[in-house]
Amino acid sequence: MSAVTEQELEGLDAFSGEVLRPGEAGYDEARRGFNGLIDKRPALILRCRGEADIVDAVAVARDSGLEVSVRGGGHNVGGRCFTDGGVMIDLSLMKGISVDPSARTARVQPGVNWAQLNRETQLHGLAVTGGVISTTGIAGLTLGGGLGWLMPKFGLATDNLISARIVTADGRTLTVSEHENADLFWGLRGAGANFGVVSSFEYRLHEVGPTVIGGLVAHPFDVAADVLRFYREFTADAPDELMTFAGVGHAPDGSGTKLALVVACHIGAPEQAEEDLRPLREFGSPVMVELGPLPYTVINAMLDGGYPTGSLNYWKSGFLSGLSDEAIDELLARFAVCPSPMTAALLEHFHGKVTRVAVDATAVPHREPGYNLVITSVWTDPAATEENVAWTKEIYAAMEPFLVGRRYLNYFSEDDVGDDPVRAAYGQNYERLVELKTTYDPRNLFRLNANVPPD
């Protein structure tokens, strides 16, 4: 493992955060995140408390010549916020949140997760599109696009970004918005990890909750094909107020019982929600129907139990060309031999506001109506890793004939590297991102991400 020299560390004389090296108290905790499959050991961890600390950390990282990673919430399934033998800039101590209920905006530091942000905004009946797993960090999710319960009504998390503060590779501190450094603001919204370290986010908030209508409906696995065909029809004319996911998973009791699932969140008027959700409630003979009024904060956390911090995760995803009978049958045939009782295969419905944004309006190109398939393999026994990874690759390969070649980068696993997956994540916006990268990070200091190399 390489080391940072004492001379290079002189730049941290005024550093107000924590400086951690291997073997020191707190080091092992700081180097671990959501995905227990990731086990990397940075040569140096710099835990920042403010923007000045980030400037110092970037300078030390740049001068060291070592690999650099940036950690916000630590939830990245591919572990790209961690480095082996490099310098990790850790923002997890930066948890400031300031909500302006009159302006319906919030300024948020990058160590905050969605549960923490929702807790503050919901005091005022406000929210912004955020992760469907509440322990996800706001920074990584927003910079990669930001799917969530509110995207049919209000667009992606990144679509609701008003401005941000960023420290670039050369140590400059910039405000980016539609009016300042607009070129960088464009790239930040969907490919932001490539361009620097964001020290704060300013979001546009919307009236949501605090009570919404939602929950889960579960059916036996042997009727899963009927459930997914129903879901295809149910979502054909879904209103903007309704976000749903459907797919196959397992009972939460650890029994391994497979189920067909539909989860929903409706943020409209209660009477409209009841009407829109009635077909879902009445279809078939479900084994569980839990749909009703719930706090938005509860809806935002209802999937958390399936993705505990420290569990072993390997995910694959891709956008479907359509939800054909053949695609449904192939998915179910492969899931029938799933090796882990924690794994799920979910369809995320894209419709509404998220699909009415121009493909080139932000760096995120995923603006077509349809479904994103995400296979979230989760297990706890390290001895089962080879089996679970192999199964995930097999089901993904079987589904590839039904995919359109577009991929959501926040679901990348550790081995999703190279030109093909990155181009699939950025689509027609890739070449413009190369130009931005060449301007703002010509030495590719920030490369532990869905990386766009400079020209």
N, C-alpha and C positions, 0 to 999 in steps of 0.2 A: 504494500500500500504506500502510495506516495504521501508526502507530507508537505504542509505549508511551512515556509521558513519563518523564523522569528522576525526577520527583516520585513517580510510581507505582512506579518501580523501587527507591525507598528502602526499600520493604518487604522487599527481598531482602538487606539488610545482613548477615544471619546465614545466608543460604542456602549450604548446603554442596555443592550440586550444580553444574551447569554452566549458564551463561546464554549463549545463542547468538543472534546477530542475523544477518540476511542478509549474506553476504560474509565472515563469520568462519570460521576453521578449524573443521571439524567440522559446520558448519551443513548442507551439502548431504547429507552422510551421514545426519544425524539426521532430515532431512525425507523420506527415502525409506524404503519398506517393501517388503513382499512383491510387491505388484502394480505393475509398471512402467508400467501405464496411468495411474496416479495421479501427478500432478506438481503438487503444491501448495507454496506458499511462505509459511510462517508469518511474521508480523512479529516474533515472539519465541518461542524454544524454551527451556523451563525443564526441565532434566534433573535430576530429584529423586533424592536418595540415601536419604531416609527420610520418615517421616510428617510431621515438622516442616517439611521442605521442601515437601511437598504442601500443607500449610496455607498457607504463604507464597505458593505458586504460585497457589492458588485465589483468595487475596485480591487478588493483582496482576491476575489474569485478570478477576475480578469488577469491580474498580475501573476497569479499562481500558475497559470497555464493548465490547470486541472479541469476536468469535466465539471460542469455546473448544473445543479438542479434547483428548482424552486418549489417549495412546499407551501400550500395554503392549508386546506383541510385534511390533506393526506388520504383522500378517498379515491384517487385515481387507480382504476383496476389494473392498469398496466405498470404501475409503480414508477412512472416517469418523473414523479416528484422526488425520487430518491436517486442517489448516485453511489456507485461502488468506487471508493478511492478518490472521490472528488470533493468539491465544496457544495454543501447543501445550504441554500438560503431559506431559512425557515420563518414563515410569516404567521405561524399558528398562535403566537402570543398577541397578535394585533386584532383585537376583538371589539373595537369601537363601533357603535351604531348610533346614528342621529336621525330621527324621523321628524320631518316637518309635515304635520297633518294638514296644514292649510294649503301648502304648495303641493301636497301629495308626492313628496320625494323622500328619499332616504340616502344618507351617505354612510357607507359601510366599509370597514377595513377587511383585508383579505383573509384573516384567520377565522372569520365568522362562518358558521354553517347555517343551513336553511331553517333548522329548528329554532336557532337563536334569533335569526332575522324575523321569522314569522311571529315569534313571541312578541317582539317589539312592535311590528307593524299592525298586528291584530288588536293591539290595545286601542287602535283608532279605526278598526274595521277596514284595514287596507292590506294589500299584498301585491307581490310581483311574481311572475312565473318563476318557479324554483324547482329543485330536484324532487322527485317522487320518493326518494329515500332521504329522510330529514337530516341524517348525519353527514350528507354530502356537503362539501365546502362550496361557498358561493363563488369563489374566485375561479377555480378550474371549470366549474359547470358553465359559468357565464362566458368565459373566454373561449370555450369550445362550442358555444351555441346556446345550450340550456333548454332542454325539453322539460315539460312539466304539466301539471294539472290545468294550468291556466292558458296554455298556448293556443287553443282554438279561439279564445275570446281576446287575448291580449298579445299573442305572439310569443316568441322565445324570450328567455331571460336577456339575451344580448340585444334583442329588439327594443327592450325597455331600458337600455343603458343610455343615460343622458350625457354623462361625461365620466372621465377617469383620470387619475394621476398615475404616471408611469415613470420609472427610472430606466433609462435606456442603457445599452451595452457600454456606451462611452461616459456614463455617469450623469447625463443630463436629466433634469426633472421637468416633465412636461405635463400640461393639462391637454387632454384630447377630447374633442367634442365635434359636433357638426360645424362649429365656428372656429375652433382652434385645432391646428394639426389634423385637419379633416381626413387626410389620406391615411394617417396612422389610426385614426378612430375607425375608419372603415375596416382595416385589417384586424384591429383589436377585437372586433365583434365576430368571432368565429375562429380566429387563428392567433389570438393574442399572446399565447405562451411563446411565440416565436420572436417577439419584439422587445421584451423587457420584463420588468417586475412591476406589477400594478400595486400601488400602495393604497388606493381607495377607489371605490365605485360609487357613482351616483345613479340611483334608479328612479324611474317613474313608477309611482304606485297607483293602484286602482281599488275601487270599492269592492271588497270581497268579504263575505261573512259578517260577523264572526261565525255564524252557523250556515252551513251549506247542506245539500242533500247528496249522500253518496254511500259507498260501502262496497260489498262484495256479494256475488251470487256464484255458487259452486254446484256443479253437476258431476255425476259419475263419469269416469274416464271412458266407459264403453259407449257413451253417447257424445263424445267430444267432437266427432265429425259433424254431427247435427248442430251442436252448439256453435262451432266456428262458422258453419254455413249461415246459421241464424245471425251471427254477429256481422257477417258480411252485409246482409240485408239491413240489419238494424243501424249500421253506421252509414248507409248510403245517403241518407239525408239528415245526418245528425246536426243539431243546432250548435252554434258557437259556444253556448253556455255549458255544453256537455263534453267532457273528456272521458274516454274509456280505454282500457287495456283489456285484451282477452288472450287466452292461451291455455297452456297446460302446466300443472305444477303438482305439488304434493301437499297432503294434509299436514298441518303444523304440529301434529302430535308425534312426528318422527316414525310413524308406522310404515311409511313408504307408500301409502294409499295415493294413487294418482287421481287427479281431479281436473275437470275442465272449468276454467275460471273466467269471470268477467268482473272487473273492478271499475267503478264509476265515480265521477265527481261532477255534480251539477251546481253551478253557481248562480242560476237564475231564480226567479220567484218560486216559492214552494209549490204553488198550484201548477205552474208550468213544468217544474221538475217532476212532479208526480205523473203528469200526462206523458212526458218524454220517456220516463223510465218504466211506465206500465208494461210495454212489450217485454222488457228484460225481466221484470218481476213475474210475468205470467207465462213465459216460455217454458215448455217441458215440465219435468218433475225434479226440480233442484233439490239437493240434499241440504243446502244452506242458502237462506236469503237474509242478508243483513244490509238492508238499504233503508236509510232514514236520515233524519237531521243529525248532524255531527259538527263539532267545531272544525273549522278549516285546519287548525293545527293537528287535529287527530287524523283527518283525511291524509294530510301530508306525511304522517308517520305510520300509516297502517301497513305499509310493506316493510318497515324497518326490521321486524322480527325475522324475516327471511334472509337478511343480509347482515349478520352480526359482525362487528369489528373483530378482526383476527381470524375469521374463517378463510378458507382457501378458495380462491375465485379464479376462474378462467372463462372469459366471455367471448362470444362472436356475434356479429350483427351485420345486417344488410337490409336495404330497402327492397321490398317485393315489387314485381311488375304488376301484380294483382293477386287477389286472394282466391285463386282458382281451386276447384275441387282437387285437382292433382297435387297442388302445393299443400293443401290441408292433409290429404291422405299420406303424403310422404313425410310430413312433419310428425304426424301421429304414429306412423309405423316406426320411425326412428326413436321417438320419445318413449315408446313402449318398453324399450330395453335400457332406459336411462339408469346409470349405476348409482346415483346419489339421491336420497330422499329429500334433499334440499334444493334440487335443481328445478328451474322453470324455463319454459320457452314462451315468450310473450310477444304479442302484436300491439304496437303502439300506433294508434290511429292519428294520421295527419289530416287535418281539415281546418276550415275556418281561417282566422287571421294569419296563422303561421304560413298558410299557402297563398295568401294575398299580398305577400311581400315579394318584390322583384328579386330574382336570383342574384343579381349583381348589386343589390342595395347594401348588403353586408358580405363578409367573407363566407357566410354559411350558404351553401347552394341548395339545401334541402327544402324546397318550397312546393313540391308537387303533392296533391292529395294521394292518400294511399296508406300503406302500412310499413312500419319498420319492425323487422323481426330481430329480437335480441334473445340469444340463448345464454342464460346466466347459470353456469355450472358452479355449484357451491358445495363444498364438503369440508370435513374437519380432520380426517385422518391423513397425515402425510403419506402413509403407505398406499393410499388410494389415488395419489396424484396422477400417476401415469395412466391409469384406467380412465379417469374422468377427463383428462386432457384429450386422450385419444378419442373418446366418445364424442366430445364436443367438436373436434375437427371432422369426424365422420358425418355427424348430422349437418354441420355447416356445408360440407362438400356436397351432400345429398340435396341440400336446398339451393345451391348455387345456380342451377338452371332456371330457377324462378326469380332470381335477383336481378336488379338493374345495374349493378356496378357502382352504386352510391353507398357510402358508409358514414356513420356518425362517429366522429373521432373520440368522443368521450367514452365510448365503449371499447376502444382498442385494448387488446391484451398486450403483454410484454413483447410477444413475437410479431406483432403487427408493425413491422418496420419496412423501410424501403420505399421506392417510388410508387408502386402500385396502390397500396392502401392509402397513402397520403393524397395521391391524385383523386382517388375515389372519395376522399373526405372533402376535398375542396372543389372538385369539378372544374367548371369553366373559369372559376376565379383564381386558379392556381398561378397562372403567369403573372397576373397583377400582384399576387402575393410575393412572387420571386423578386419583382422590382422593389417592393417595400422592404423586403428582407435585405436586399443589397444596399439599400439606403440606410437602414437603421441598425443592422447587425451584420456588417459585411464579413466579419470573421466567424460568424455562426457561434457566438458565445452561448446563446440560448438554443441548444440543439436537442435537449432531452424533452421532446414533445413530439407531436405529429409534425415532424420537421420539414420546413421549406428551405432547402439550402440556398444561399445567395448565389447570384450569377457570377 
